[in-house]
Amino acid sequence: MLDETTDLPLILQGAPDTTEFRKLRKRIIREARAVIDQYGMVEPGARWLVCLSGGKDSYTLLAALVELKWRGLLPVDLLACNLDQGQPNFPATVLPDFLTRMQIPHRIEYQDTYSIVVDKVPQGRTYCALCSRLRRGNLYRIAREEGCSAVVLGHHRDDLLETFFMNLFHGGRLATMPPKLLNEDGDLFVYRPLAFVPEADCDRFARAMNYPIIPCDLCGSQEGLQRMQVKALLDEWERRSPGRRNVMFRALMNIRPSHMPDLQLFDFLALARGDKPLLNPNTPPDLTL
């Protein structure tokens, strides 16, 4: 099915004609479709605001969604959106030129959040938290203005894992970025269709397609970011035990509330002798006893 080349959307044309790349593309499409189906993201007739930063992940996201729509598997309208945050030396023409060439409906929005971040964040502190809040607020506004029901982001499996460990090490909580989220106002969904896709696959795909990747100089200019430290830790674990990332991600989808000491997750006070444990039939053997 994925070997067809007739009338491909422009963003999918020019792909390497190799078995390895076809397998990569098929894997990304399969995993994105699995996330969309399993988390119930499709509302027929809906419109999605697909956020495009110019990084490898957002290009992979856009290409995957365009392909799924082209194949009749995603009955929603797609509007690509780039928020130009006023970062110095940002190549402002790259994304509008690319999206116009690819004949993809899009909106380019300029909001100088960079100056606000630099002004408000104390010297030596990281920009990420404030930058993210300002960006998200603008994207919500744009989604409402464009009649979109969802803001769609390019976070991949490794982003979810890194966020989990960031919360564990620095936030004192077990949490990550869910594939599907309702915003605080309750009027917009936030979707992450690449939640099952490894970062390495996004990188290989975007580079093989020769998309014009734009680095984030605002974040990349800061050293010692906690997220980079977590990434290095996960890289080391993966190097020592290949497949470790996949095992850890599966754990995020296999939580047993009765085996966590959170009183809000499980009613320990009501637990009585003779109760039968409520276990998922697919739950693996318990290794904690």
Protein Blocks (a to p, Z undefined) as FASTA:
>chain_A
ZZpcghpafklgoiacdfklmmmmmmmmmmmmmmmmmnopacghiacddddehiaklmmm
mmmmmmmmmnopaccddddddddehighiafklmmmmmmmnopacddddddfklmmmmmm
cghiafklmmmmmmmmmmmmmmmmnopabdcdfbdfklmmmmmmmmmmmnopacdddfbd
cdfkopaccddfklmpcfklmmmmmmmnopacdddfklmmpghiaklmmmmmmmmmmmmm
ghklmmmmmmmmmccfklcccfklpcfklpcghiacdddfklccdfkZZ
